Amino acid sequence: MSTWNEFMYASVIIRSPELKTMPLGIQSYVSTFQIYWGKLTANAVIYVLPVIIFTMFASKGLIKGMTAGAVKE
């Protein structure tokens, strides 16, 4: 969970555009007077897509594991 909170650290430490993390890349599409919605949403979909795909394939196992711990024998 702590890797989701790395935005502040990465924005302070990383200066090279090649080393930017995905949240910093997405944030670069927001400026003071304009938001590039097309690029921002396209990158957000790419950022979230692996999590959605993993959840789709692992949902049966995740549900089985959660219910196994909840049922008292």
N, CA, C and O atoms as a GROMACS GRO file, in nm:
protein
  292
    1MET      N    1   0.082  -0.119   0.000
    1MET     CA    2   0.000   0.000   0.000
    1MET      C    3   0.087   0.126   0.000
    1MET      O    4   0.045   0.231  -0.050
    2SER      N    5   0.205   0.116   0.055
    2SER     CA    6   0.288   0.236   0.062
    2SER      C    7   0.336   0.282  -0.076
    2SER      O    8   0.371   0.399  -0.091
    3THR      N    9   0.339   0.194  -0.175
    3THR     CA   10   0.383   0.236  -0.308
    3THR      C   11   0.283   0.329  -0.374
    3THR      O   12   0.320   0.405  -0.464
    4TRP      N   13   0.158   0.325  -0.333
    4TRP     CA   14   0.058   0.417  -0.387
    4TRP      C   15   0.081   0.557  -0.332
    4TRP      O   16   0.033   0.655  -0.390
    5ASN      N   17   0.151   0.569  -0.222
    5ASN     CA   18   0.173   0.698  -0.157
    5ASN      C   19   0.309   0.759  -0.191
    5ASN      O   20   0.357   0.846  -0.119
    6GLU      N   21   0.371   0.714  -0.298
    6GLU     CA   22   0.505   0.760  -0.331
    6GLU      C   23   0.506   0.887  -0.416
    6GLU      O   24   0.613   0.932  -0.456
    7PHE      N   25   0.392   0.944  -0.443
    7PHE     CA   26   0.385   1.059  -0.533
    7PHE      C   27   0.470   1.175  -0.483
    7PHE      O   28   0.545   1.235  -0.560
    8MET      N   29   0.458   1.207  -0.357
    8MET     CA   30   0.531   1.321  -0.302
    8MET      C   31   0.682   1.298  -0.308
    8MET      O   32   0.757   1.388  -0.347
    9TYR      N   33   0.727   1.180  -0.270
    9TYR     CA   34   0.870   1.149  -0.273
    9TYR      C   35   0.924   1.154  -0.417
    9TYR      O   36   1.030   1.211  -0.442
   10ALA      N   37   0.850   1.092  -0.509
   10ALA     CA   38   0.897   1.090  -0.647
   10ALA      C   39   0.898   1.229  -0.709
   10ALA      O   40   0.988   1.261  -0.786
   11SER      N   41   0.800   1.312  -0.675
   11SER     CA   42   0.798   1.447  -0.732
   11SER      C   43   0.912   1.533  -0.681
   11SER      O   44   0.955   1.626  -0.749
   12VAL      N   45   0.963   1.504  -0.563
   12VAL     CA   46   1.074   1.580  -0.507
   12VAL      C   47   1.208   1.527  -0.557
   12VAL      O   48   1.298   1.605  -0.589
   13ILE      N   49   1.222   1.395  -0.563
   13ILE     CA   50   1.351   1.334  -0.593
   13ILE      C   51   1.379   1.324  -0.743
   13ILE      O   52   1.490   1.355  -0.786
   14ILE      N   53   1.282   1.281  -0.822
   14ILE     CA   54   1.305   1.252  -0.964
   14ILE      C   55   1.293   1.380  -1.046
   14ILE      O   56   1.192   1.450  -1.041
   15ARG      N   57   1.397   1.409  -1.121
   15ARG     CA   58   1.397   1.526  -1.209
   15ARG      C   59   1.402   1.486  -1.356
   15ARG      O   60   1.360   1.564  -1.442
   16SER      N   61   1.454   1.369  -1.388
   16SER     CA   62   1.468   1.325  -1.526
   16SER      C   63   1.334   1.273  -1.579
   16SER      O   64   1.270   1.191  -1.513
   17PRO      N   65   1.290   1.318  -1.697
   17PRO     CA   66   1.163   1.272  -1.753
   17PRO      C   67   1.160   1.121  -1.781
   17PRO      O   68   1.052   1.061  -1.780
   18GLU      N   69   1.276   1.060  -1.808
   18GLU     CA   70   1.281   0.918  -1.836
   18GLU      C   71   1.255   0.833  -1.712
   18GLU      O   72   1.212   0.718  -1.724
   19LEU      N   73   1.281   0.888  -1.595
   19LEU     CA   74   1.266   0.812  -1.471
   19LEU      C   75   1.134   0.836  -1.398
   19LEU      O   76   1.111   0.780  -1.292
   20LYS      N   77   1.049   0.920  -1.454
   20LYS     CA   78   0.923   0.953  -1.388
   20LYS      C   79   0.835   0.830  -1.370
   20LYS      O   80   0.829   0.744  -1.458
   21THR      N   81   0.768   0.822  -1.257
   21THR     CA   82   0.674   0.715  -1.233
   21THR      C   83   0.541   0.748  -1.301
   21THR      O   84   0.521   0.861  -1.347
   22MET      N   85   0.451   0.651  -1.306
   22MET     CA   86   0.324   0.672  -1.377
   22MET      C   87   0.241   0.784  -1.315
   22MET      O   88   0.187   0.865  -1.390
   23PRO      N   89   0.226   0.794  -1.182
   23PRO     CA   90   0.150   0.907  -1.127
   23PRO      C   91   0.209   1.043  -1.165
   23PRO      O   92   0.134   1.138  -1.188
   24LEU      N   93   0.340   1.053  -1.170
   24LEU     CA   94   0.402   1.181  -1.211
   24LEU      C   95   0.376   1.209  -1.358
   24LEU      O   96   0.356   1.324  -1.397
   25GLY      N   97   0.376   1.105  -1.439
   25GLY     CA   98   0.345   1.123  -1.581
   25GLY      C   99   0.202   1.170  -1.602
   25GLY      O  100   0.176   1.257  -1.685
   26ILE      N  101   0.110   1.113  -1.527
   26ILE     CA  102  -0.030   1.154  -1.537
   26ILE      C  103  -0.047   1.297  -1.488
   26ILE      O  104  -0.122   1.375  -1.547
   27GLN      N  105   0.021   1.332  -1.382
   27GLN     CA  106   0.010   1.466  -1.326
   27GLN      C  107   0.066   1.571  -1.422
   27GLN      O  108   0.027   1.688  -1.415
   28SER      N  109   0.157   1.531  -1.509
   28SER     CA  110   0.215   1.628  -1.602
   28SER      C  111   0.115   1.677  -1.706
   28SER      O  112   0.142   1.776  -1.775
   29TYR      N  113   0.000   1.611  -1.720
   29TYR     CA  114  -0.103   1.656  -1.814
   29TYR      C  115  -0.197   1.759  -1.752
   29TYR      O  116  -0.290   1.806  -1.818
   30VAL      N  117  -0.172   1.794  -1.628
   30VAL     CA  118  -0.252   1.897  -1.560
   30VAL      C  119  -0.163   2.019  -1.541
   30VAL      O  120  -0.062   2.013  -1.471
   31SER      N  121  -0.201   2.128  -1.603
   31SER     CA  122  -0.125   2.252  -1.587
   31SER      C  123  -0.212   2.354  -1.513
   31SER      O  124  -0.324   2.322  -1.472
   32THR      N  125  -0.162   2.471  -1.496
   32THR     CA  126  -0.234   2.574  -1.421
   32THR      C  127  -0.364   2.615  -1.490
   32THR      O  128  -0.465   2.636  -1.424
   33PHE      N  129  -0.360   2.627  -1.620
   33PHE     CA  130  -0.476   2.679  -1.693
   33PHE      C  131  -0.545   2.578  -1.783
   33PHE      O  132  -0.649   2.609  -1.841
   34GLN      N  133  -0.490   2.459  -1.796
   34GLN     CA  134  -0.547   2.362  -1.889
   34GLN      C  135  -0.523   2.219  -1.840
   34GLN      O  136  -0.420   2.190  -1.780
   35ILE      N  137  -0.620   2.132  -1.869
   35ILE     CA  138  -0.607   1.990  -1.840
   35ILE      C  139  -0.623   1.916  -1.972
   35ILE      O  140  -0.723   1.935  -2.042
   36TYR      N  141  -0.527   1.833  -2.006
   36TYR     CA  142  -0.533   1.756  -2.129
   36TYR      C  143  -0.607   1.625  -2.100
   36TYR      O  144  -0.545   1.522  -2.070
   37TRP      N  145  -0.740   1.631  -2.109
   37TRP     CA  146  -0.825   1.520  -2.065
   37TRP      C  147  -0.803   1.394  -2.145
   37TRP      O  148  -0.804   1.285  -2.088
   38GLY      N  149  -0.782   1.402  -2.274
   38GLY     CA  150  -0.762   1.284  -2.356
   38GLY      C  151  -0.639   1.205  -2.314
   38GLY      O  152  -0.646   1.084  -2.292
   39LYS      N  153  -0.526   1.273  -2.304
   39LYS     CA  154  -0.402   1.208  -2.264
   39LYS      C  155  -0.408   1.161  -2.119
   39LYS      O  156  -0.357   1.053  -2.086
   40LEU      N  157  -0.471   1.240  -2.033
   40LEU     CA  158  -0.481   1.204  -1.892
   40LEU      C  159  -0.563   1.076  -1.874
   40LEU      O  160  -0.521   0.986  -1.802
   41THR      N  161  -0.679   1.068  -1.938
   41THR     CA  162  -0.764   0.949  -1.921
   41THR      C  163  -0.703   0.828  -1.990
   41THR      O  164  -0.717   0.716  -1.939
   42ALA      N  165  -0.636   0.845  -2.103
   42ALA     CA  166  -0.572   0.732  -2.169
   42ALA      C  167  -0.463   0.673  -2.081
   42ALA      O  168  -0.452   0.551  -2.070
   43ASN      N  169  -0.383   0.757  -2.019
   43ASN     CA  170  -0.279   0.708  -1.928
   43ASN      C  171  -0.338   0.648  -1.802
   43ASN      O  172  -0.283   0.551  -1.749
   44ALA      N  173  -0.446   0.702  -1.753
   44ALA     CA  174  -0.510   0.647  -1.634
   44ALA      C  175  -0.564   0.507  -1.662
   44ALA      O  176  -0.556   0.418  -1.576
   45VAL      N  177  -0.619   0.486  -1.781
   45VAL     CA  178  -0.668   0.352  -1.818
   45VAL      C  179  -0.552   0.254  -1.826
   45VAL      O  180  -0.563   0.141  -1.777
   46ILE      N  181  -0.443   0.295  -1.886
   46ILE     CA  182  -0.325   0.208  -1.895
   46ILE      C  183  -0.271   0.176  -1.755
   46ILE      O  184  -0.223   0.066  -1.731
   47TYR      N  185  -0.279   0.271  -1.666
   47TYR     CA  186  -0.230   0.255  -1.529
   47TYR      C  187  -0.315   0.156  -1.450
   47TYR      O  188  -0.263   0.080  -1.368
   48VAL      N  189  -0.447   0.157  -1.472
   48VAL     CA  190  -0.539   0.076  -1.394
   48VAL      C  191  -0.566  -0.060  -1.459
   48VAL      O  192  -0.607  -0.154  -1.390
   49LEU      N  193  -0.543  -0.073  -1.587
   49LEU     CA  194  -0.574  -0.194  -1.660
   49LEU      C  195  -0.510  -0.321  -1.603
   49LEU      O  196  -0.581  -0.421  -1.592
   50PRO      N  197  -0.383  -0.324  -1.565
   50PRO     CA  198  -0.327  -0.447  -1.507
   50PRO      C  199  -0.398  -0.491  -1.378
   50PRO      O  200  -0.414  -0.610  -1.355
   51VAL      N  201  -0.439  -0.396  -1.297
   51VAL     CA  202  -0.510  -0.430  -1.174
   51VAL      C  203  -0.646  -0.493  -1.205
   51VAL      O  204  -0.686  -0.590  -1.141
   52ILE      N  205  -0.716  -0.438  -1.303
   52ILE     CA  206  -0.847  -0.493  -1.342
   52ILE      C  207  -0.831  -0.633  -1.401
   52ILE      O  208  -0.909  -0.722  -1.369
   53ILE      N  209  -0.732  -0.653  -1.486
   53ILE     CA  210  -0.709  -0.784  -1.547
   53ILE      C  211  -0.672  -0.887  -1.440
   53ILE      O  212  -0.723  -0.999  -1.442
   54PHE      N  213  -0.585  -0.850  -1.347
   54PHE     CA  214  -0.548  -0.941  -1.238
   54PHE      C  215  -0.670  -0.978  -1.155
   54PHE      O  216  -0.687  -1.094  -1.119
   55THR      N  217  -0.753  -0.882  -1.124
   55THR     CA  218  -0.872  -0.908  -1.044
   55THR      C  219  -0.969  -1.000  -1.118
   55THR      O  220  -1.032  -1.086  -1.055
   56MET      N  221  -0.983  -0.982  -1.247
   56MET     CA  222  -1.072  -1.068  -1.325
   56MET      C  223  -1.025  -1.213  -1.321
   56MET      O  224  -1.107  -1.304  -1.305
   57PHE      N  225  -0.896  -1.237  -1.335
   57PHE     CA  226  -0.844  -1.373  -1.336
   57PHE      C  227  -0.832  -1.433  -1.197
   57PHE      O  228  -0.845  -1.555  -1.181
   58ALA      N  229  -0.809  -1.352  -1.097
   58ALA     CA  230  -0.788  -1.404  -0.962
   58ALA      C  231  -0.911  -1.394  -0.874
   58ALA      O  232  -0.903  -1.430  -0.756
   59SER      N  233  -1.022  -1.347  -0.925
   59SER     CA  234  -1.139  -1.323  -0.840
   59SER      C  235  -1.191  -1.451  -0.775
   59SER      O  236  -1.231  -1.448  -0.658
   60LYS      N  237  -1.191  -1.562  -0.847
   60LYS     CA  238  -1.240  -1.688  -0.790
   60LYS      C  239  -1.154  -1.728  -0.669
   60LYS      O  240  -1.207  -1.766  -0.564
   61GLY      N  241  -1.024  -1.721  -0.685
   61GLY     CA  242  -0.934  -1.755  -0.575
   61GLY      C  243  -0.943  -1.656  -0.459
   61GLY      O  244  -0.935  -1.695  -0.343
   62LEU      N  245  -0.959  -1.528  -0.492
   62LEU     CA  246  -0.971  -1.427  -0.387
   62LEU      C  247  -1.097  -1.449  -0.304
   62LEU      O  248  -1.093  -1.441  -0.182
   63ILE      N  249  -1.208  -1.477  -0.371
   63ILE     CA  250  -1.334  -1.500  -0.300
   63ILE      C  251  -1.325  -1.628  -0.218
   63ILE      O  252  -1.372  -1.631  -0.104
   64LYS      N  253  -1.266  -1.732  -0.274
   64LYS     CA  254  -1.252  -1.858  -0.201
   64LYS      C  255  -1.167  -1.838  -0.075
   64LYS      O  256  -1.200  -1.892   0.030
   65GLY      N  257  -1.061  -1.763  -0.087
   65GLY     CA  258  -0.974  -1.737   0.028
   65GLY      C  259  -1.040  -1.653   0.135
   65GLY      O  260  -1.020  -1.676   0.254
   66MET      N  261  -1.119  -1.554   0.093
   66MET     CA  262  -1.188  -1.470   0.191
   66MET      C  263  -1.297  -1.546   0.263
   66MET      O  264  -1.315  -1.529   0.384
   67THR      N  265  -1.371  -1.628   0.191
   67THR     CA  266  -1.480  -1.703   0.255
   67THR      C  267  -1.429  -1.818   0.338
   67THR      O  268  -1.495  -1.859   0.433
   68ALA      N  269  -1.312  -1.874   0.304
   68ALA     CA  270  -1.256  -1.984   0.383
   68ALA      C  271  -1.220  -1.938   0.523
   68ALA      O  272  -1.234  -2.015   0.619
   69GLY      N  273  -1.175  -1.817   0.536
   69GLY     CA  274  -1.139  -1.766   0.668
   69GLY      C  275  -1.259  -1.720   0.748
   69GLY      O  276  -1.249  -1.704   0.870
   70ALA      N  277  -1.371  -1.697   0.682
   70ALA     CA  278  -1.490  -1.646   0.750
   70ALA      C  279  -1.582  -1.757   0.800
   70ALA      O  280  -1.665  -1.733   0.888
   71VAL      N  281  -1.568  -1.878   0.746
   71VAL     CA  282  -1.658  -1.988   0.782
   71VAL      C  283  -1.599  -2.064   0.899
   71VAL      O  284  -1.484  -2.107   0.896
   72LYS      N  285  -1.680  -2.080   1.002
   72LYS     CA  286  -1.635  -2.153   1.121
   72LYS      C  287  -1.681  -2.298   1.110
   72LYS      O  288  -1.799  -2.324   1.083
   73GLU      N  289  -1.590  -2.390   1.130
   73GLU     CA  290  -1.628  -2.533   1.120
   73GLU      C  291  -1.647  -2.596   1.255
   73GLU      O  292  -1.679  -2.714   1.264
   0.00000   0.00000   0.00000
